[in-house]
Structures are given as structure tokens and as C-alpha cells.
């Protein structure tokens, strides 16, 4: 499929609330101001932002299971977004949901959280829940894909009466579905009309092409030529096999190549190397080294013209933190979007 700039001009643009701001005073209302002033049309509403806002707005500590308070705060967030012309595209990130043993406390907790998040979705006016492929250790959730499929099917059926959808995303440090083709296989087998994909430039390029634990910053288990060849084959497969209507949105970020390769083992918190990399080393496109344009073009070649969403965790090249003002930062992201579309065209 040929890509022309005119065919991409109507793509709607979103920004994840969790991925802007670097100071304590960068509250959710100020984030919304910055995002709206740059011309973005929607936000991904992040639960950590909602928790912080709820505690400030209600003037008492609000926890992740205080669903009534979170719902009250979500209604206020919706009002603020409406006033700024911002849609709430999705509630995120719903993590470590699938795979727990039947009857276990963890599985009971997962579905308790799901029911609570449904109420928050109603309050904030979104119809989409982002679920990341679980990074719970294999010894706890196993590797039986049937169990993951059944849990996601049950969740999809829980959301269906509300006309809500699941956007299932591969997290490149997931223990069972780190690549786009893993989550696509699961989505097909869940076989429900209200589950689709959240694709992500970082999660796919960072898993299939790059590696923060090697000196080159690329996969080194194979010759470089093979890595490049298999990456291109993966992109060709994506654009030939995934229907455009099963891509619910595309998240966009780049990655810094670590100055020193990460340790290959999980850190003290149990976070795997790519998880650590994801949390602090994800700048705007063209500020890192990932093949962001390649992946974006593959998604566009499916015919997808839906939401592009910027999810940026820019702690600087050393990952130790970076100070910036939100308004110019959001405007810079908008300029990146224009350049990204230009570089994706084949005119």
C-alpha cells in the first residue's frame, strides 16, 4: 500500500497523561493544559495521575482500591477534558491481569480491579481499557496460553454490556507475550469483537530489534544481518496479516541506547532489563536509535488511520531524570508527529 501525506493528514493525535511532567507541581490539570495547548485531541488517562489528582481534589489519601473516590475524581477529570476539547481515549495501564490460577487470591484481585476500573471508565467517559501483557514471573502464572486467552475472554465479556473494549499491548519484557505476533495470536483466539491491539513502536522495535543489555544496543544472539532481515520480515507480516480495524491505537516513542549495557538479570524490584529501559529511556521519535519510522509505516500499510498516541518516558540519555517545561515539550511532540508522518510517506 502506497502512503501519501494527504492520506495521513486526518490521523487523530493523543498524548498519555503519565508521560509528561517532571516536577511535583506538574499536576494533572497542568498536564491537560499543556497537552491541549499543543493541539492534541485526546489523552490516555493514567491511573497514577488519577490517583494523585483524586487525593488532591478530595483532600485525603486515595488508594488504588478506593473506586468510589476514583470515580468521583474521574468525573471531574472528564469535565476538565471536555472544557479543553480533549477526549479521554483510554484508561491505562491495567497490568498483571491474566494467567493466575483459578481460585487464587491474585486472580480474585485481578477481577476485583477489573470491576473497579469499569466503574472509573464509566465516570470518565472512555470506552477503552489498555491491558499490558503480563510480566508476572512464569513460575507464578505459567506459560499455558489457553489460560491467558480464557482470562481475557472473560474480561472482554465483562466489558461488552457497557460497549467497552480491550486494547491488548505487548510489553517487550512480558513473560508470555513480548512481541506483537504473540498478542495478535491471543487476540484472535479470544475471538471477541471488543478486543484488539495497542501496538507500540518501542515495545516492538525494543523487543525484536534492540537490546539494552548489549554493547551495540541491538540483539546479538544472531548476526546483525539476520536481525535486520527478520525485523523486516516481521513488519511485512504485520501489514499483511493484521486487519486495520483490530488495531485500536498506536503508541509512539523512541529509546536511548544505554551508555553502559544493562545487567541481564532483573533488578532488586524484579524488573527485567527491558522494563527498566522502558521506564526511563524513552524520548520522542528521532531522539533515540530505534527504527520508529519502519514500524509506523508497517502499521499504516494495514490501512490503519486511527489514533497515534505519544507515550514518552524521557529521563535523559542516562535515565536519571530530565527537567523541562511541559508546554514547549508538548509542542515539540506535536512537531515530531508532523515529521514522523512526512518520513512515512513515499511520495
N, C-alpha and C positions, 0 to 999 in steps of 0.2 A: 504494500500500500504506500503510495506516494504521499509525502507530508508537505503541505504548503502552509505558510504563515497565516494566510487568510482562513484556513480551516481550523486554526488553533486559537483564534482571537477571542472566542466566546468561552474559553475554558474558565470555570469559576475558581476562585483562589481563596484558600483558608490558611489560618495560622494557629498552631497549637498553643494554648494559653500557658502551658508548662514550660515552653521553650523560648520565652522572652523574659528579661528581667534578671538582674544580678545583685540587687541590693534589698535589704529588708523593707525599705519604703516602696519597692516596686510591687504594689498590691494589685489585686485583680482588676479593680476599676481603672487604675492607671494603665495596666496592660491592655485593657479593652480600648482605651483612648488611643494608645499608640498604634494598635492593630487597625482600628477603624481609620485613623488619620492617614495611614499609608495606602488605603484603598482596598484592603482585604474585605471580603464579603461574608466571611464566616470564621468561627473559631472551633477548634476542638476544645471542649471543656474538660480540663484535667481534674481528677479527684483531689490531688493535693492542693490545687488552687481553690477548689470549692470548700475544702476543709478549713483552710486559712481564712477565707472570706467569711464563712459561717461563724467562726469563732470571734472575728472582729465585729461582724454585724450584730450578732446576738449577745455579745459581751460576756461570753463564757466559753470554756473549752468545749469544742465539739469533736467527737471522735468518729472513726470510720463506720461504727455501727449505730450512730445516732441518726437514723434515717429520717425521722420526723423533722429534726432540726436541719438536716441537709436538704430536705425537700423544701422547707421554708426559705432557706438561703438560695436554693436553685431558682425559685420563683422570682426573687429579687434580681438574680443574675440575668434571667430571661428579660425582665423589664429593662435592665440596663442595655442589653444587647439590642433589643427592639428599638430603643431610642437612638442607637448608633447605626442602625441598619445592618446589624450583624446577625446572621443565622447561627444557631448552635448546631453544628453539623453532627457531632458525635460526643458521647461521654466515654472517657478513657482514663487510664488503661486498666482493663479488667484482666487480672493476672492469676496464674496458678490455679486455673479453674478445673481443667479436665484431667481425668486419669486416676483419681483417688478411689480406693477400694470401697465397694458397696458397703454402706453402714458405718463407715469410718467417720470420726469427728471432723476430719478435713473435708470429706465430701458433704457432710451436713453443713459445714461452714460455707463451702463454695456456693451451695444453692441458697443459703440464707443471704449471702452477699448479693447473689443474683436478684433475688426478690426485692431487696432493698434498693438496688440500683435501678430496677424497673420503675420504682416509685419516684426516684430522682429524675429519671428520663421523662416521666410524665410532667413533673414540675417544671423542668427547664425547656420542654418543648422539642426535644430531639427524638428522632426515631431510630437512632443507630448506636449500637454498643460495640466498642472495639475490644476484641479478645485477642490477647497475645498468646502464641503457642507456648505452652508451659515450660519453664526452666527448672521445675522441681526435679531433684535428682532421680535417676532411673530406679534406684533401689526403693524409692517410695511410691512411684506411680507406674513402674514397669515400662514395657515397650510394646504392649498389645494395642495396636492401632484401633482395634474394634472397640475397646473401652473408651478411647478418646472420641471416636465417632458417635458412640451412643450418648455420651455426656453432652456433646454439642447438639445432637439432635433433640435431646430433652430440653436444652436451653432454648433452641430455636422454637420448639413447640410452646414453651413458656412465654416467649415474646410475641408469638403470632397473633393471639387475640387482641393485642394492643397495636398491631400493624408495625411492630418494631423489627429491626434487622440486626444481624450479627455481621461485623466486618472482622474476619479472622486473619490475623497477621502472623507471618513467620518472623520470629525473633532469632537472629543468627546464632545465638548461644543456647537456644532451646535444646532440651534433651531428647525431643522426639520429632520435631518438625522445624528444622532450621532453615530450610530452603523453600522457595516459592512453590516448587513442584510437590513438596510434602503437604503444604496446606491446601493446595489445589486438589490433590488426591483425596484429602479428608473432606473438603467441602463437597466434592462430587458424591462421596459415599454417604455423607449426612443426608443428601438428597432432599433438601427443603428449599422452597423458593425464597426464604428470608435469610439465607446465609450466603455470603460472598467473600471477596478478598479485600483486604487492605494490603496493597503492595507498597514497597518501600525501597528507595534507591540504596540507602545504607544497608538495610538488612540483607538484600540480595547480593549486591556487589561486595559487601563486607564479609559475606559468608562463602561465596563461590569464587571470588577473585582475589580478595585481600586477606591478610592475616596479621594481626598486631603483634604476634609473638616471633616473627621472623625478621632478620636484618633488612630484607628487601621490602618488607611490608606486604608481600604477596604470598600466596600459597607456595610452599617449597617442597611439598610432598611429591610433586610432579615437575617435569621440565616446564619452564616458562611458556614455551610454545604450546605445550599441551594445555596449560591453564587457560591461555588466551583462546585456543581453539574450542575448548569445552565451554568457556563463557559465551562465546558467540553462538554455539550450538544451543545453549540454554535459552538465550534471547530469541533465537529463531523458533524454538519450540514454544516459548511463551506466546509469541504473537500469532502462532498458527493454531494453538490449542485452547487458549483461554477466551471464552466469549466476552465481549466488551461489557455486557450487562451483568457479568459476575464480578467485575472489578468495581468496588464501591467507592474507593478513592485511592489516590497515590500520595504517599508521604515522601517528602524530599529533604535530603541533607547530603552533605559530603562527609569526609573524615580526614583528620590529620594523620599522617604517618608518624607513629610514636618515635621520639628521638632515640629512645632505648627500647628494644623489644620487650614486650610484657612477659612476665613469667607465665609459663604454660599451665600452671596449676591454679585452681580457684584461690581467691584471697581469703582473709580471715572470716569474712562475712559469707563465704561460699559462692561469691560472684565469679563467674568464669571470665576469661580474658576478654572475649568479645563483649560481654556485658559491661565490664569496666570501661572499655573503649567507647561503647555506645553512650554511656552516661556523661562523658566529659570532653569528648574529642570529635564532636560533630558540628562543623561550621556550615556556613552557607555554601551552595554549589560554587565551584571554581576557586574555592579557598583551600581545598584538600587535594587528594590524589585519586579518588575513586572515579570509575567510568560512569558518572551520573548521567551524562547525555545518552550513552549507549542504552542504559536501562530504560530511561524515559522514552526514547524513540521506540523501543520494543513494545512498551505499554501502549503508546499512541498508535502503533501499527495494528493493534487489535481492533481499532476503531473507537477506542475509549476517548471520550471528550468530557469526562466528569471532573470531579474536584481534584485539584492539586493542593496539597496541604504541607506547609513548611513546619517541620519539627526539628528544631536546631538546639543542640546542647553544646555550646561553644565555650569551653573552659580554656581556650587558647591552645597553642601548639604543645604546651607542656601539661595541659589538663588541670592546671592548678587554679584556674579562675581568670576571668576577664571582665574588666569594668567597661560599661558603655551606657549611653543614654538610650532609652527604648525607642523614642520617636525616630531618630535617624537610623537606628538599627532596623526597625520595621520597614522603613523606606528603602534601605539597602536590599532587604529581602525582596521587595517588590521589583527592584531593578534586576535582581538575579533572575526572577521569574521571566522578565522580558528577554534577557539574554539566553536563558535556557530554551525558550520557545524558538528563538532565532536559530540557535545551534541545532535544534532538532529538525529544522526544515531542510528540504532537499531541493530548493529552488536554485 
